[in-house]
């Protein structure tokens, strides 16, 4: 299982603080998710979950985050 501490935060050295912050960092953090997806020790179900989470993150837009402050 991959934990948040195992995921490099290339967008900023500070930890992600909320959903809007994650959304703003996603373009520069997506490569980290892709590199995790390529890991040989990832189980098929973990790979599937990560792939769908990436697909979901790619579809989120500013209008989806209104009221998430």
PQR file with spaces between the fields and no chain letter, atoms N, CA, C, O and H, PARSE charges and radii, in Angstrom:
ATOM       1  N    UNK     1       0.846   -1.184    0.000 -0.4000 1.5000
ATOM       2  CA   UNK     1       0.000    0.000    0.000 -0.0000 2.0000
ATOM       3  C    UNK     1       0.889    1.245    0.000  0.5500 1.7000
ATOM       4  O    UNK     1       1.922    1.274    0.669 -0.5500 1.4000
ATOM       5  N    UNK     2       0.494    2.250   -0.737 -0.4000 1.5000
ATOM       6  CA   UNK     2       1.242    3.497   -0.818 -0.0000 2.0000
ATOM       7  C    UNK     2       0.588    4.532    0.083  0.5500 1.7000
ATOM       8  O    UNK     2      -0.620    4.755    0.008 -0.5500 1.4000
ATOM       9  H    UNK     2      -0.345    2.227   -1.281  0.4000 1.0000
ATOM      10  N    UNK     3       1.373    5.152    0.918 -0.4000 1.5000
ATOM      11  CA   UNK     3       0.881    6.179    1.828 -0.0000 2.0000
ATOM      12  C    UNK     3       1.314    7.541    1.333  0.5500 1.7000
ATOM      13  O    UNK     3       2.222    7.651    0.509 -0.5500 1.4000
ATOM      14  H    UNK     3       2.354    4.970    0.979  0.4000 1.0000
ATOM      15  N    UNK     4       0.662    8.585    1.836 -0.4000 1.5000
ATOM      16  CA   UNK     4       0.955    9.946    1.385 -0.0000 2.0000
ATOM      17  C    UNK     4       2.440   10.276    1.529  0.5500 1.7000
ATOM      18  O    UNK     4       3.001   10.963    0.676 -0.5500 1.4000
ATOM      19  H    UNK     4      -0.076    8.496    2.505  0.4000 1.0000
ATOM      20  N    UNK     5       3.076    9.802    2.580 -0.4000 1.5000
ATOM      21  CA   UNK     5       4.494   10.115    2.762 -0.0000 2.0000
ATOM      22  C    UNK     5       5.368    9.496    1.670  0.5500 1.7000
ATOM      23  O    UNK     5       6.491    9.946    1.441 -0.5500 1.4000
ATOM      24  H    UNK     5       2.620    9.244    3.273  0.4000 1.0000
ATOM      25  N    UNK     6       4.847    8.451    0.991 -0.4000 1.5000
ATOM      26  CA   UNK     6       5.594    7.788   -0.075 -0.0000 2.0000
ATOM      27  C    UNK     6       5.464    8.494   -1.419  0.5500 1.7000
ATOM      28  O    UNK     6       6.207    8.199   -2.355 -0.5500 1.4000
ATOM      29  H    UNK     6       3.935    8.086    1.177  0.4000 1.0000
ATOM      30  N    UNK     7       4.520    9.426   -1.515 -0.4000 1.5000
ATOM      31  CA   UNK     7       4.269   10.116   -2.761 -0.0000 2.0000
ATOM      32  C    UNK     7       5.032   11.427   -2.768  0.5500 1.7000
ATOM      33  O    UNK     7       4.721   12.316   -1.976 -0.5500 1.4000
ATOM      34  H    UNK     7       3.916    9.666   -0.755  0.4000 1.0000
ATOM      35  N    UNK     8       6.022   11.572   -3.640 -0.4000 1.5000
ATOM      36  CA   UNK     8       6.767   12.823   -3.663 -0.0000 2.0000
ATOM      37  C    UNK     8       5.874   13.980   -4.087  0.5500 1.7000
ATOM      38  O    UNK     8       5.061   13.846   -5.001 -0.5500 1.4000
ATOM      39  H    UNK     8       6.274   10.850   -4.283  0.4000 1.0000
ATOM      40  N    UNK     9       6.029   15.103   -3.425 -0.4000 1.5000
ATOM      41  CA   UNK     9       5.242   16.284   -3.761 -0.0000 2.0000
ATOM      42  C    UNK     9       6.130   17.209   -4.564  0.5500 1.7000
ATOM      43  O    UNK     9       6.839   18.043   -4.001 -0.5500 1.4000
ATOM      44  H    UNK     9       6.689   15.213   -2.682  0.4000 1.0000
ATOM      45  N    UNK    10       6.093   17.066   -5.879 -0.4000 1.5000
ATOM      46  CA   UNK    10       6.974   17.839   -6.741 -0.0000 2.0000
ATOM      47  C    UNK    10       6.508   19.274   -6.901  0.5500 1.7000
ATOM      48  O    UNK    10       7.290   20.134   -7.305 -0.5500 1.4000
ATOM      49  H    UNK    10       5.516   16.389   -6.336  0.4000 1.0000
ATOM      50  N    UNK    11       5.255   19.548   -6.593 -0.4000 1.5000
ATOM      51  CA   UNK    11       4.727   20.896   -6.783 -0.0000 2.0000
ATOM      52  C    UNK    11       5.271   21.868   -5.741  0.5500 1.7000
ATOM      53  O    UNK    11       5.430   23.057   -6.017 -0.5500 1.4000
ATOM      54  H    UNK    11       4.619   18.849   -6.265  0.4000 1.0000
ATOM      55  N    UNK    12       5.553   21.364   -4.554 -0.4000 1.5000
ATOM      56  CA   UNK    12       5.967   22.238   -3.469 -0.0000 2.0000
ATOM      57  C    UNK    12       6.479   21.358   -2.341  0.5500 1.7000
ATOM      58  O    UNK    12       6.016   20.229   -2.179 -0.5500 1.4000
ATOM      59  H    UNK    12       5.424   20.398   -4.329  0.4000 1.0000
ATOM      60  N    UNK    13       7.421   21.855   -1.565 -0.4000 1.5000
ATOM      61  CA   UNK    13       7.957   21.077   -0.452 -0.0000 2.0000
ATOM      62  C    UNK    13       6.954   20.980    0.695  0.5500 1.7000
ATOM      63  O    UNK    13       7.088   20.099    1.545 -0.5500 1.4000
ATOM      64  H    UNK    13       7.797   22.772   -1.696  0.4000 1.0000
ATOM      65  N    UNK    14       5.965   21.846    0.743 -0.4000 1.5000
ATOM      66  CA   UNK    14       4.957   21.832    1.798 -0.0000 2.0000
ATOM      67  C    UNK    14       3.922   20.742    1.540  0.5500 1.7000
ATOM      68  O    UNK    14       3.588   20.466    0.387 -0.5500 1.4000
ATOM      69  H    UNK    14       5.856   22.562    0.053  0.4000 1.0000
ATOM      70  N    UNK    15       3.412   20.123    2.600 -0.4000 1.5000
ATOM      71  CA   UNK    15       2.353   19.124    2.405 -0.0000 2.0000
ATOM      72  C    UNK    15       1.084   19.768    1.843  0.5500 1.7000
ATOM      73  O    UNK    15       0.817   20.946    2.080 -0.5500 1.4000
ATOM      74  H    UNK    15       3.683   20.348    3.536  0.4000 1.0000
ATOM      75  N    UNK    16       0.329   19.002    1.118 -0.4000 1.5000
ATOM      76  CA   UNK    16      -0.940   19.488    0.588 -0.0000 2.0000
ATOM      77  C    UNK    16      -1.886   19.723    1.753  0.5500 1.7000
ATOM      78  O    UNK    16      -2.024   18.871    2.631 -0.5500 1.4000
ATOM      79  H    UNK    16       0.546   18.045    0.925  0.4000 1.0000
ATOM      80  N    UNK    17      -2.544   20.890    1.762 -0.4000 1.5000
ATOM      81  CA   UNK    17      -3.356   21.239    2.931 -0.0000 2.0000
ATOM      82  C    UNK    17      -4.850   21.039    2.734  0.5500 1.7000
ATOM      83  O    UNK    17      -5.569   20.891    3.722 -0.5500 1.4000
ATOM      84  H    UNK    17      -2.433   21.582    1.049  0.4000 1.0000
ATOM      85  N    UNK    18      -5.350   21.027    1.501 -0.4000 1.5000
ATOM      86  CA   UNK    18      -6.772   20.823    1.279 -0.0000 2.0000
ATOM      87  C    UNK    18      -7.024   20.457   -0.183  0.5500 1.7000
ATOM      88  O    UNK    18      -6.093   20.364   -0.983 -0.5500 1.4000
ATOM      89  H    UNK    18      -4.765   21.147    0.699  0.4000 1.0000
ATOM      90  N    UNK    19      -8.284   20.253   -0.514 -0.4000 1.5000
ATOM      91  CA   UNK    19      -8.654   19.824   -1.860 -0.0000 2.0000
ATOM      92  C    UNK    19      -8.286   20.850   -2.925  0.5500 1.7000
ATOM      93  O    UNK    19      -7.811   20.482   -4.000 -0.5500 1.4000
ATOM      94  H    UNK    19      -9.040   20.328    0.135  0.4000 1.0000
ATOM      95  N    UNK    20      -8.498   22.122   -2.639 -0.4000 1.5000
ATOM      96  CA   UNK    20      -8.165   23.173   -3.607 -0.0000 2.0000
ATOM      97  C    UNK    20      -6.655   23.215   -3.834  0.5500 1.7000
ATOM      98  O    UNK    20      -6.198   23.376   -4.966 -0.5500 1.4000
ATOM      99  H    UNK    20      -8.883   22.420   -1.766  0.4000 1.0000
ATOM     100  N    UNK    21      -5.896   23.073   -2.773 -0.4000 1.5000
ATOM     101  CA   UNK    21      -4.439   23.039   -2.896 -0.0000 2.0000
ATOM     102  C    UNK    21      -4.010   21.848   -3.751  0.5500 1.7000
ATOM     103  O    UNK    21      -3.141   21.985   -4.612 -0.5500 1.4000
ATOM     104  H    UNK    21      -6.267   22.943   -1.854  0.4000 1.0000
ATOM     105  N    UNK    22      -4.610   20.684   -3.521 -0.4000 1.5000
ATOM     106  CA   UNK    22      -4.292   19.505   -4.330 -0.0000 2.0000
ATOM     107  C    UNK    22      -4.627   19.751   -5.794  0.5500 1.7000
ATOM     108  O    UNK    22      -3.836   19.419   -6.677 -0.5500 1.4000
ATOM     109  H    UNK    22      -5.315   20.572   -2.821  0.4000 1.0000
ATOM     110  N    UNK    23      -5.795   20.331   -6.057 -0.4000 1.5000
ATOM     111  CA   UNK    23      -6.208   20.643   -7.429 -0.0000 2.0000
ATOM     112  C    UNK    23      -5.189   21.562   -8.108  0.5500 1.7000
ATOM     113  O    UNK    23      -4.810   21.335   -9.257 -0.5500 1.4000
ATOM     114  H    UNK    23      -6.437   20.600   -5.340  0.4000 1.0000
ATOM     115  N    UNK    24      -4.756   22.584   -7.402 -0.4000 1.5000
ATOM     116  CA   UNK    24      -3.786   23.527   -7.970 -0.0000 2.0000
ATOM     117  C    UNK    24      -2.442   22.876   -8.256  0.5500 1.7000
ATOM     118  O    UNK    24      -1.743   23.285   -9.183 -0.5500 1.4000
ATOM     119  H    UNK    24      -5.063   22.769   -6.469  0.4000 1.0000
ATOM     120  N    UNK    25      -2.075   21.881   -7.482 -0.4000 1.5000
ATOM     121  CA   UNK    25      -0.794   21.192   -7.659 -0.0000 2.0000
ATOM     122  C    UNK    25      -0.866   20.017   -8.632  0.5500 1.7000
ATOM     123  O    UNK    25       0.168   19.519   -9.076 -0.5500 1.4000
ATOM     124  H    UNK    25      -2.642   21.549   -6.728  0.4000 1.0000
ATOM     125  N    UNK    26      -2.074   19.572   -8.965 -0.4000 1.5000
ATOM     126  CA   UNK    26      -2.225   18.365   -9.768 -0.0000 2.0000
ATOM     127  C    UNK    26      -1.419   18.365  -11.066  0.5500 1.7000
ATOM     128  O    UNK    26      -0.790   17.350  -11.367 -0.5500 1.4000
ATOM     129  H    UNK    26      -2.914   19.977   -8.604  0.4000 1.0000
ATOM     130  N    UNK    27      -1.401   19.437  -11.846 -0.4000 1.5000
ATOM     131  CA   UNK    27      -0.629   19.385  -13.097 -0.0000 2.0000
ATOM     132  C    UNK    27       0.847   19.020  -12.890  0.5500 1.7000
ATOM     133  O    UNK    27       1.423   18.294  -13.701 -0.5500 1.4000
ATOM     134  H    UNK    27      -1.912   20.261  -11.602  0.4000 1.0000
ATOM     135  N    UNK    28       1.451   19.513  -11.824 -0.4000 1.5000
ATOM     136  CA   UNK    28       2.856   19.186  -11.591 -0.0000 2.0000
ATOM     137  C    UNK    28       3.027   17.906  -10.773  0.5500 1.7000
ATOM     138  O    UNK    28       4.127   17.355  -10.729 -0.5500 1.4000
ATOM     139  H    UNK    28       0.983   20.102  -11.166  0.4000 1.0000
ATOM     140  N    UNK    29       1.975   17.426  -10.131 -0.4000 1.5000
ATOM     141  CA   UNK    29       2.052   16.206   -9.318 -0.0000 2.0000
ATOM     142  C    UNK    29       1.640   14.959  -10.088  0.5500 1.7000
ATOM     143  O    UNK    29       1.908   13.842   -9.645 -0.5500 1.4000
ATOM     144  H    UNK    29       1.082   17.873  -10.167  0.4000 1.0000
ATOM     145  N    UNK    30       0.995   15.136  -11.232 -0.4000 1.5000
ATOM     146  CA   UNK    30       0.478   14.002  -11.993 -0.0000 2.0000
ATOM     147  C    UNK    30       1.597   13.023  -12.376  0.5500 1.7000
ATOM     148  O    UNK    30       1.391   11.809  -12.375 -0.5500 1.4000
ATOM     149  H    UNK    30       0.778   16.043  -11.592  0.4000 1.0000
ATOM     150  N    UNK    31       2.753   13.546  -12.695 -0.4000 1.5000
ATOM     151  CA   UNK    31       3.890   12.681  -13.043 -0.0000 2.0000
ATOM     152  C    UNK    31       4.279   11.754  -11.908  0.5500 1.7000
ATOM     153  O    UNK    31       4.686   10.618  -12.151 -0.5500 1.4000
ATOM     154  H    UNK    31       2.921   14.532  -12.696  0.4000 1.0000
ATOM     155  N    UNK    32       4.162   12.215  -10.677 -0.4000 1.5000
ATOM     156  CA   UNK    32       4.451   11.354   -9.525 -0.0000 2.0000
ATOM     157  C    UNK    32       3.458   10.203   -9.457  0.5500 1.7000
ATOM     158  O    UNK    32       3.832    9.065   -9.176 -0.5500 1.4000
ATOM     159  H    UNK    32       3.832   13.138  -10.479  0.4000 1.0000
ATOM     160  N    UNK    33       2.195   10.505   -9.716 -0.4000 1.5000
ATOM     161  CA   UNK    33       1.179    9.452   -9.720 -0.0000 2.0000
ATOM     162  C    UNK    33       1.463    8.446  -10.829  0.5500 1.7000
ATOM     163  O    UNK    33       1.317    7.239  -10.632 -0.5500 1.4000
ATOM     164  H    UNK    33       1.891   11.430   -9.945  0.4000 1.0000
ATOM     165  N    UNK    34       1.867    8.943  -11.991 -0.4000 1.5000
ATOM     166  CA   UNK    34       2.203    8.041  -13.103 -0.0000 2.0000
ATOM     167  C    UNK    34       3.382    7.135  -12.747  0.5500 1.7000
ATOM     168  O    UNK    34       3.393    5.956  -13.101 -0.5500 1.4000
ATOM     169  H    UNK    34       1.985    9.923  -12.151  0.4000 1.0000
ATOM     170  N    UNK    35       4.366    7.686  -12.050 -0.4000 1.5000
ATOM     171  CA   UNK    35       5.526    6.857  -11.694 -0.0000 2.0000
ATOM     172  C    UNK    35       5.137    5.788  -10.677  0.5500 1.7000
ATOM     173  O    UNK    35       5.691    4.689  -10.699 -0.5500 1.4000
ATOM     174  H    UNK    35       4.357    8.643  -11.763  0.4000 1.0000
ATOM     175  N    UNK    36       4.207    6.087   -9.801 -0.4000 1.5000
ATOM     176  CA   UNK    36       3.718    5.077   -8.860 -0.0000 2.0000
ATOM     177  C    UNK    36       2.946    4.008   -9.621  0.5500 1.7000
ATOM     178  O    UNK    36       3.071    2.818   -9.331 -0.5500 1.4000
ATOM     179  H    UNK    36       3.757    6.979   -9.783  0.4000 1.0000
ATOM     180  N    UNK    37       2.154    4.434  -10.588 -0.4000 1.5000
ATOM     181  CA   UNK    37       1.377    3.500  -11.400 -0.0000 2.0000
ATOM     182  C    UNK    37       2.292    2.516  -12.135  0.5500 1.7000
ATOM     183  O    UNK    37       1.888    1.385  -12.406 -0.5500 1.4000
ATOM     184  H    UNK    37       2.052    5.401  -10.823  0.4000 1.0000
ATOM     185  N    UNK    38       3.492    2.925  -12.452 -0.4000 1.5000
ATOM     186  CA   UNK    38       4.450    2.072  -13.164 -0.0000 2.0000
ATOM     187  C    UNK    38       5.220    1.113  -12.257  0.5500 1.7000
ATOM     188  O    UNK    38       5.980    0.275  -12.743 -0.5500 1.4000
ATOM     189  H    UNK    38       3.820    3.844  -12.232  0.4000 1.0000
ATOM     190  N    UNK    39       5.029    1.233  -10.947 -0.4000 1.5000
ATOM     191  CA   UNK    39       5.777    0.370  -10.029 -0.0000 2.0000
ATOM     192  C    UNK    39       5.386   -1.091  -10.206  0.5500 1.7000
ATOM     193  O    UNK    39       4.207   -1.423  -10.336 -0.5500 1.4000
ATOM     194  H    UNK    39       4.412    1.914  -10.552  0.4000 1.0000
ATOM     195  N    UNK    40       6.380   -1.946  -10.208 -0.4000 1.5000
ATOM     196  CA   UNK    40       6.131   -3.378  -10.418 -0.0000 2.0000
ATOM     197  C    UNK    40       5.507   -4.041   -9.192  0.5500 1.7000
ATOM     198  O    UNK    40       4.904   -5.108   -9.315 -0.5500 1.4000
ATOM     199  H    UNK    40       7.337   -1.676  -10.103  0.4000 1.0000
ATOM     200  N    UNK    41       5.638   -3.437   -8.022 -0.4000 1.5000
ATOM     201  CA   UNK    41       5.091   -4.052   -6.813 -0.0000 2.0000
ATOM     202  C    UNK    41       3.629   -3.679   -6.552  0.5500 1.7000
ATOM     203  O    UNK    41       3.057   -4.090   -5.542 -0.5500 1.4000
ATOM     204  H    UNK    41       6.128   -2.570   -7.923  0.4000 1.0000
ATOM     205  N    UNK    42       3.027   -2.912   -7.446 -0.4000 1.5000
ATOM     206  CA   UNK    42       1.623   -2.531   -7.313 -0.0000 2.0000
ATOM     207  C    UNK    42       0.741   -3.710   -7.734  0.5500 1.7000
ATOM     208  O    UNK    42       0.936   -4.299   -8.797 -0.5500 1.4000
ATOM     209  H    UNK    42       3.491   -2.578   -8.266  0.4000 1.0000
ATOM     210  N    UNK    43      -0.217   -4.036   -6.891 -0.4000 1.5000
ATOM     211  CA   UNK    43      -1.167   -5.100   -7.220 -0.0000 2.0000
ATOM     212  C    UNK    43      -2.155   -4.576   -8.260  0.5500 1.7000
ATOM     213  O    UNK    43      -2.323   -3.366   -8.413 -0.5500 1.4000
ATOM     214  H    UNK    43      -0.375   -3.558   -6.027  0.4000 1.0000
ATOM     215  N    UNK    44      -2.795   -5.478   -8.960 -0.4000 1.5000
ATOM     216  CA   UNK    44      -3.736   -5.106  -10.022 -0.0000 2.0000
ATOM     217  C    UNK    44      -4.859   -4.218   -9.491  0.5500 1.7000
ATOM     218  O    UNK    44      -5.234   -3.245  -10.145 -0.5500 1.4000
ATOM     219  H    UNK    44      -2.659   -6.460   -8.836  0.4000 1.0000
ATOM     220  N    UNK    45      -5.404   -4.541   -8.307 -0.4000 1.5000
ATOM     221  CA   UNK    45      -6.490   -3.732   -7.767 -0.0000 2.0000
ATOM     222  C    UNK    45      -5.997   -2.348   -7.347  0.5500 1.7000
ATOM     223  O    UNK    45      -6.737   -1.372   -7.466 -0.5500 1.4000
ATOM     224  H    UNK    45      -5.099   -5.331   -7.775  0.4000 1.0000
ATOM     225  N    UNK    46      -4.767   -2.250   -6.860 -0.4000 1.5000
ATOM     226  CA   UNK    46      -4.192   -0.951   -6.492 -0.0000 2.0000
ATOM     227  C    UNK    46      -3.956   -0.106   -7.747  0.5500 1.7000
ATOM     228  O    UNK    46      -4.213    1.097   -7.758 -0.5500 1.4000
ATOM     229  H    UNK    46      -4.167   -3.044   -6.763  0.4000 1.0000
ATOM     230  N    UNK    47      -3.469   -0.751   -8.791 -0.4000 1.5000
ATOM     231  CA   UNK    47      -3.234   -0.067  -10.068 -0.0000 2.0000
ATOM     232  C    UNK    47      -4.558    0.458  -10.634  0.5500 1.7000
ATOM     233  O    UNK    47      -4.614    1.571  -11.157 -0.5500 1.4000
ATOM     234  H    UNK    47      -3.260   -1.729   -8.783  0.4000 1.0000
ATOM     235  N    UNK    48      -5.606   -0.336  -10.529 -0.4000 1.5000
ATOM     236  CA   UNK    48      -6.919    0.062  -11.016 -0.0000 2.0000
ATOM     237  C    UNK    48      -7.461    1.265  -10.230  0.5500 1.7000
ATOM     238  O    UNK    48      -7.979    2.213  -10.820 -0.5500 1.4000
ATOM     239  H    UNK    48      -5.560   -1.240  -10.104  0.4000 1.0000
ATOM     240  N    UNK    49      -7.339    1.221   -8.907 -0.4000 1.5000
ATOM     241  CA   UNK    49      -7.808    2.339   -8.078 -0.0000 2.0000
ATOM     242  C    UNK    49      -7.039    3.614   -8.412  0.5500 1.7000
ATOM     243  O    UNK    49      -7.641    4.672   -8.594 -0.5500 1.4000
ATOM     244  H    UNK    49      -6.917    0.451   -8.427  0.4000 1.0000
ATOM     245  N    UNK    50      -5.726    3.519   -8.493 -0.4000 1.5000
ATOM     246  CA   UNK    50      -4.920    4.702   -8.796 -0.0000 2.0000
ATOM     247  C    UNK    50      -5.245    5.250  -10.184  0.5500 1.7000
ATOM     248  O    UNK    50      -5.330    6.463  -10.379 -0.5500 1.4000
ATOM     249  H    UNK    50      -5.237    2.660   -8.345  0.4000 1.0000
ATOM     250  N    UNK    51      -5.421    4.358  -11.130 -0.4000 1.5000
ATOM     251  CA   UNK    51      -5.754    4.793  -12.482 -0.0000 2.0000
ATOM     252  C    UNK    51      -7.081    5.555  -12.501  0.5500 1.7000
ATOM     253  O    UNK    51      -7.189    6.599  -13.144 -0.5500 1.4000
ATOM     254  H    UNK    51      -5.351    3.373  -10.972  0.4000 1.0000
ATOM     255  N    UNK    52      -8.087    5.035  -11.797 -0.4000 1.5000
ATOM     256  CA   UNK    52      -9.381    5.725  -11.748 -0.0000 2.0000
ATOM     257  C    UNK    52      -9.298    7.031  -10.970  0.5500 1.7000
ATOM     258  O    UNK    52      -9.957    8.003  -11.338 -0.5500 1.4000
ATOM     259  H    UNK    52      -7.999    4.187  -11.274  0.4000 1.0000
ATOM     260  N    UNK    53      -8.508    7.077   -9.911 -0.4000 1.5000
ATOM     261  CA   UNK    53      -8.338    8.334   -9.173 -0.0000 2.0000
ATOM     262  C    UNK    53      -7.675    9.393  -10.042  0.5500 1.7000
ATOM     263  O    UNK    53      -8.034   10.569   -9.977 -0.5500 1.4000
ATOM     264  H    UNK    53      -7.973    6.287   -9.612  0.4000 1.0000
ATOM     265  N    UNK    54      -6.708    8.978  -10.855 -0.4000 1.5000
ATOM     266  CA   UNK    54      -6.069    9.921  -11.774 -0.0000 2.0000
ATOM     267  C    UNK    54      -7.070   10.417  -12.804  0.5500 1.7000
ATOM     268  O    UNK    54      -7.103   11.604  -13.128 -0.5500 1.4000
ATOM     269  H    UNK    54      -6.416    8.023  -10.907  0.4000 1.0000
ATOM     270  N    UNK    55      -7.890    9.502  -13.320 -0.4000 1.5000
ATOM     271  CA   UNK    55      -8.914    9.879  -14.286 -0.0000 2.0000
ATOM     272  C    UNK    55      -9.879   10.890  -13.658  0.5500 1.7000
ATOM     273  O    UNK    55     -10.267   11.868  -14.296 -0.5500 1.4000
ATOM     274  H    UNK    55      -7.864    8.537  -13.058  0.4000 1.0000
ATOM     275  N    UNK    56     -10.253   10.647  -12.423 -0.4000 1.5000
ATOM     276  CA   UNK    56     -11.144   11.564  -11.707 -0.0000 2.0000
ATOM     277  C    UNK    56     -10.481   12.926  -11.508  0.5500 1.7000
ATOM     278  O    UNK    56     -11.100   13.959  -11.767 -0.5500 1.4000
ATOM     279  H    UNK    56      -9.938    9.852  -11.905  0.4000 1.0000
ATOM     280  N    UNK    57      -9.231   12.937  -11.052 -0.4000 1.5000
ATOM     281  CA   UNK    57      -8.514   14.202  -10.825 -0.0000 2.0000
ATOM     282  C    UNK    57      -8.367   14.984  -12.125  0.5500 1.7000
ATOM     283  O    UNK    57      -8.432   16.213  -12.117 -0.5500 1.4000
ATOM     284  H    UNK    57      -8.729   12.098  -10.841  0.4000 1.0000
ATOM     285  N    UNK    58      -8.172   14.292  -13.230 -0.4000 1.5000
ATOM     286  CA   UNK    58      -8.042   14.961  -14.526 -0.0000 2.0000
ATOM     287  C    UNK    58      -9.337   15.642  -14.957  0.5500 1.7000
ATOM     288  O    UNK    58      -9.306   16.594  -15.737 -0.5500 1.4000
ATOM     289  H    UNK    58      -8.120   13.293  -13.236  0.4000 1.0000
ATOM     290  N    UNK    59     -10.455   15.171  -14.465 -0.4000 1.5000
ATOM     291  CA   UNK    59     -11.750   15.709  -14.877 -0.0000 2.0000
ATOM     292  C    UNK    59     -12.267   16.831  -13.968  0.5500 1.7000
ATOM     293  O    UNK    59     -13.261   17.479  -14.296 -0.5500 1.4000
ATOM     294  H    UNK    59     -10.480   14.398  -13.831  0.4000 1.0000
ATOM     295  N    UNK    60     -11.613   17.063  -12.848 -0.4000 1.5000
ATOM     296  CA   UNK    60     -12.043   18.097  -11.908 -0.0000 2.0000
ATOM     297  C    UNK    60     -11.672   19.469  -12.464  0.5500 1.7000
ATOM     298  O    UNK    60     -10.579   19.662  -12.997 -0.5500 1.4000
ATOM     299  H    UNK    60     -10.805   16.537  -12.581  0.4000 1.0000
ATOM     300  N    UNK    61     -12.576   20.397  -12.335 -0.4000 1.5000
ATOM     301  CA   UNK    61     -12.335   21.767  -12.783 -0.0000 2.0000
ATOM     302  C    UNK    61     -12.683   22.749  -11.684  0.5500 1.7000
ATOM     303  O    UNK    61     -13.233   22.353  -10.656 -0.5500 1.4000
ATOM     304  H    UNK    61     -13.464   20.241  -11.902  0.4000 1.0000
ATOM     305  N    UNK    62     -12.378   24.010  -11.876 -0.4000 1.5000
ATOM     306  CA   UNK    62     -12.623   25.025  -10.847 -0.0000 2.0000
ATOM     307  C    UNK    62     -14.088   25.070  -10.390  0.5500 1.7000
ATOM     308  O    UNK    62     -14.368   25.301   -9.214 -0.5500 1.4000
ATOM     309  H    UNK    62     -11.931   24.332  -12.711  0.4000 1.0000
ATOM     310  N    UNK    63     -15.006   24.851  -11.314 -0.4000 1.5000
ATOM     311  CA   UNK    63     -16.425   24.893  -10.948 -0.0000 2.0000
ATOM     312  C    UNK    63     -16.805   23.760   -9.989  0.5500 1.7000
ATOM     313  O    UNK    63     -17.776   23.878   -9.243 -0.5500 1.4000
ATOM     314  H    UNK    63     -14.779   24.663  -12.269  0.4000 1.0000
ATOM     315  N    UNK    64     -16.051   22.678  -10.010 -0.4000 1.5000
ATOM     316  CA   UNK    64     -16.307   21.554   -9.103 -0.0000 2.0000
ATOM     317  C    UNK    64     -15.873   21.859   -7.682  0.5500 1.7000
ATOM     318  O    UNK    64     -16.315   21.198   -6.742 -0.5500 1.4000
ATOM     319  H    UNK    64     -15.262   22.582  -10.616  0.4000 1.0000
ATOM     320  N    UNK    65     -15.014   22.851   -7.516 -0.4000 1.5000
ATOM     321  CA   UNK    65     -14.434   23.142   -6.204 -0.0000 2.0000
ATOM     322  C    UNK    65     -15.119   24.310   -5.489  0.5500 1.7000
ATOM     323  O    UNK    65     -14.746   24.639   -4.363 -0.5500 1.4000
ATOM     324  H    UNK    65     -14.655   23.387   -8.279  0.4000 1.0000
ATOM     325  N    UNK    66     -16.073   24.915   -6.095 -0.4000 1.5000
ATOM     326  CA   UNK    66     -16.758   26.032   -5.431 -0.0000 2.0000
ATOM     327  C    UNK    66     -17.357   25.567   -4.119  0.5500 1.7000
ATOM     328  O    UNK    66     -18.007   24.524   -4.056 -0.5500 1.4000
ATOM     329  H    UNK    66     -16.377   24.648   -7.010  0.4000 1.0000
ATOM     330  N    UNK    67     -17.136   26.342   -3.082 -0.4000 1.5000
ATOM     331  CA   UNK    67     -17.659   26.010   -1.763 -0.0000 2.0000
ATOM     332  C    UNK    67     -16.814   25.023   -0.995  0.5500 1.7000
ATOM     333  O    UNK    67     -17.223   24.557    0.068 -0.5500 1.4000
ATOM     334  H    UNK    67     -16.608   27.189   -3.133  0.4000 1.0000
ATOM     335  N    UNK    68     -15.619   24.686   -1.522 -0.4000 1.5000
ATOM     336  CA   UNK    68     -14.742   23.732   -0.834 -0.0000 2.0000
ATOM     337  C    UNK    68     -13.694   24.404    0.032  0.5500 1.7000
ATOM     338  O    UNK    68     -12.772   23.746    0.516 -0.5500 1.4000
ATOM     339  H    UNK    68     -15.287   25.065   -2.386  0.4000 1.0000
ATOM     340  N    UNK    69     -13.826   25.712    0.235 -0.4000 1.5000
ATOM     341  CA   UNK    69     -12.811   26.440    1.018 -0.0000 2.0000
ATOM     342  C    UNK    69     -12.774   26.003    2.449  0.5500 1.7000
ATOM     343  O    UNK    69     -11.977   26.520    3.232 -0.5500 1.4000
ATOM     344  H    UNK    69     -14.575   26.247   -0.158  0.4000 1.0000
